[in-house]
Amino acid sequence: QVHLVESGGGLVQVGGSLRLSCAASGSTSRFTSMGWYRQPPGKQREMVALLVGRSSTLYADSVKGRFRISRDDLADTLTLTLQMNSLKPDDTAVYYCNAAQLTAEFWGQGTQVTVSS
């Protein structure tokens, strides 16, 4: 069983920064990829940043150069982080942590990010 818990969302002004964290527990050694997705109000969920394996990254065009995804493996917990800089109102969304194995996919409960202008 895999459990993902996001934290770090909140309200920030335009141009500000936030750091999202996702604590993963369970069968984390089987992860083939981890990533961050977001769902803006009234829109579909979209990929923000993806980490394939331990080092290959992929970013949505809208966040390139502003967001950075990283992963820290500790003894008992794996933490996925999304550093978000130069935030814009269009970044307002519920952000979800995702982890994929060969035959399963897992989601966190989401954390709200609101960027005020």
GIQUI-V831914 format. One record per residue. N is the residue number from 1. D_LAST is the distance of its C-alpha to the last C-alpha in whole Angstrom. Layout:
N,D_LAST / N,D_LAST
This chain:
1,41 / 2,37 / 3,34 / 4,31 / 5,28 / 6,25 / 7,23 / 8,20 / 9,17 / 10,14 / 11,11 / 12,9 / 13,6 / 14,5 / 15,9 / 16,11 / 17,14 / 18,15 / 19,19 / 20,20 / 21,24 / 22,27 / 23,30 / 24,33 / 25,36 / 26,39 / 27,41 / 28,38 / 29,41 / 30,41 / 31,37 / 32,37 / 33,34 / 34,31 / 35,27 / 36,23 / 37,22 / 38,19 / 39,19 / 40,16 / 41,16 / 42,19 / 43,20 / 44,23 / 45,23 / 46,22 / 47,24 / 48,21 / 49,24 / 50,27 / 51,30 / 52,34 / 53,36 / 54,36 / 55,34 / 56,33 / 57,30 / 58,28 / 59,24 / 60,22 / 61,22 / 62,18 / 63,18 / 64,21 / 65,21 / 66,17 / 67,19 / 68,22 / 69,25 / 70,28 / 71,30 / 72,33 / 73,36 / 74,38 / 75,41 / 76,40 / 77,36 / 78,34 / 79,30 / 80,28 / 81,25 / 82,22 / 83,20 / 84,16 / 85,15 / 86,12 / 87,10 / 88,8 / 89,6 / 90,10 / 91,11 / 92,11 / 93,14 / 94,18 / 95,19 / 96,23 / 97,26 / 98,29 / 99,32 / 100,35 / 101,39 / 102,41 / 103,42 / 104,39 / 105,35 / 106,33 / 107,30 / 108,28 / 109,26 / 110,23 / 111,20 / 112,16 / 113,13 / 114,10 / 115,7 / 116,4 / 117,0
